[in-house]
Amino acid sequence: MSEPKSVAIIGAGIFGLSLAAALRDRGAENGSRLIDDFKDHKVTVFERYDYDQNSYDANDDEIQAASVDHNKIFRASYGKEIHYQRLAMEGRKFWISEDEKRGCSQEGSDSEEKRIFVNSGMLRVQPSDHLEALERETLANMERDGFRDAQFVKSNAEDQQRADRLGWKDKLLDFTIPDSSPVTSYEAVLDSLAGFVRCSNACAHYQKVAASQGVQFRFGQELGAVDSLVKESSTTEPEKAKVIGLKTKDGVIHKADVVVVAAGSLSTQILPDLSYHLESSAGSLAIFKINQNDKELWDKYSPEKFPVLTWKSTPRDPTGKDTGSIYVLPRTPEGLLKIGYRGLKFTNFKPAPGGTPFTQDGQWSVPLPPKECHSLQEQAEYAIRQFVSIFLPEFRNVPFYSAKLCWYTDSLDNSFVIDYVPEYAEKSVFVCTGGSGHGAKFLPILGKVSQ
Ligand SMILES: Cc1cc2nc3c(=O)[nH]c(=O)nc-3n(C[C@H](O)[C@H](O)[C@H](O)COP(=O)(O)OP(=O)(O)OC[C@H]3O[C@@H](n4cnc5c(N)ncnc54)[C@H](O)[C@@H]3O)c2cc1C
């Protein structure tokens, strides 16, 4: 029998957790290279935050990780990218079964705090009064896989009747296009397969699942934070270095047969080779708080009554400013109504270390420190305010309860970056990152398909 090998994963966010759990999941099917290579071996996750103590607390301002958040959208609508549609639908089955194992059946209340996947539906509001090309592609691919009946186009009488029959009609909301003459409203498609995942809760749950499967976790700024990779010359591939482990901030070296970089928007800083493929950029989040005593608003924006609402990119407004690519999620159990703007993403360029393979005039974008991530750029605030005035009129003059910059790990084509790194010998480095603003929904499935 061969000696068990060891895998060290840097980062306990969505990507690191998903992979860790899959590597120790005895029921996982073979087929993924990493799982075939390392199944049943020792897996240790290194994480700089004390998630074991704070349970991925989304209200903790000191934590900066895309996965630590109240909620993220679950959707299978991906235009032409049918592989993501299929992956999302595969993931959906796992979310539902994981919730069922925890006593939340699909028939139960959406407001059940324990529930991780909330099937609130998602209304894809178009930029105008007709369907855009991307939407038509999505509908065609939904049709192709047999999900067209779960999509309801607002202007389509047959879809409206079906929505009514299936109990979705009240979420097929109507919004007037400002200054339209004659008065018209935005076209929209309600997707009854979609909704959101309670992201921090999902991470806390999967961390426990992974730990129960034997994954070791090292948390904290000293024991868990990784300072550097430890390298030596390879005997079999002398022109390359081989990574033999990692050094944590406390100075301890941890040997491993393969090191996995799953450090989200900090991945390039651990492995600058990734600078060709990844860039850190900030999305803008603005939050209103609804008081539970305000019964009307509390009900109106609950997941039972209000879908996730996305507004696609729009033509620039008359002053030339970008106002589209915004979304809002139903209020959380504590009353937080989160709006996200991704029309413009923001970078923070700083000098890159010498030897970084790809820079822009010697610079690269790195996340701002958490304490500098609580105010929005003027363009983002302007766009969010336009959105609010159309879609959330009760909040038109209400100040934000809080605001946040949340850091994306963007890849060149928004696809995930999951593979061995060929610059290193003997398959000693694997990378699992590049969430590009859509990775959270895949937590249950990412690690299983990492190949
Ligand atoms: C604004 C925004 C909105 C999004 N919306 C959606 C959405 O609606 N739906 C969706 O599916 N996805 C969404 N995403 C994407 C999703 O959140 C990400 O794809 C996913 O959370 C990324 O997970 P990750 O594990 O790669 O990174 P992270 O969550 O950043 O986790 C990386 C972990 O690595 C740790 N780490 C970093 N450096 C070190 C080190 N040196 N030592 C030890 N630990 C380290 C960090 O502390 C962190 O915990 C969104 C992302 C953003 C930014």
The ligand as an ORCA input file, in Angstrom:
! r2SCAN-3c Opt
* xyz 0 1
  C     -19.260     41.708     -4.870
  C     -19.347     40.239     -5.170
  C     -20.562     39.687     -5.490
  C     -20.656     38.327     -5.802
  N     -21.875     37.811     -6.083
  C     -22.002     36.503     -6.329
  C     -23.269     35.936     -6.567
  O     -24.276     36.640     -6.526
  N     -23.353     34.603     -6.804
  C     -22.253     33.797     -6.808
  O     -22.405     32.596     -7.039
  N     -21.029     34.303     -6.597
  C     -20.878     35.632     -6.346
  N     -19.652     36.162     -6.120
  C     -18.483     35.307     -6.239
  C     -18.165     34.489     -5.016
  O     -18.383     35.256     -3.855
  C     -16.729     34.058     -5.129
  O     -16.534     33.361     -6.348
  C     -16.296     33.156     -4.003
  O     -16.745     33.612     -2.752
  C     -14.787     33.116     -4.005
  O     -14.355     32.215     -3.032
  P     -12.807     32.004     -2.821
  O     -12.662     30.862     -1.912
  O     -12.106     31.942     -4.132
  O     -12.278     33.377     -2.188
  P     -12.492     34.026     -0.753
  O     -13.878     33.991     -0.311
  O     -11.821     35.354     -0.808
  O     -11.671     33.062      0.214
  C     -10.272     33.025      0.195
  C      -9.815     32.738      1.601
  O      -8.391     32.671      1.579
  C      -7.917     33.259      2.765
  N      -6.529     33.681      2.579
  C      -6.063     34.609      1.708
  N      -4.733     34.730      1.832
  C      -4.355     33.858      2.794
  C      -3.096     33.510      3.355
  N      -1.950     34.089      2.982
  N      -3.073     32.578      4.325
  C      -4.217     31.959      4.735
  N      -5.430     32.254      4.245
  C      -5.493     33.186      3.262
  C      -8.870     34.437      2.979
  O      -8.842     34.879      4.315
  C     -10.196     33.841      2.567
  O     -10.904     33.309      3.664
  C     -19.503     37.517     -5.801
  C     -18.274     38.081     -5.472
  C     -18.185     39.416     -5.160
  C     -16.841     39.998     -4.823
*
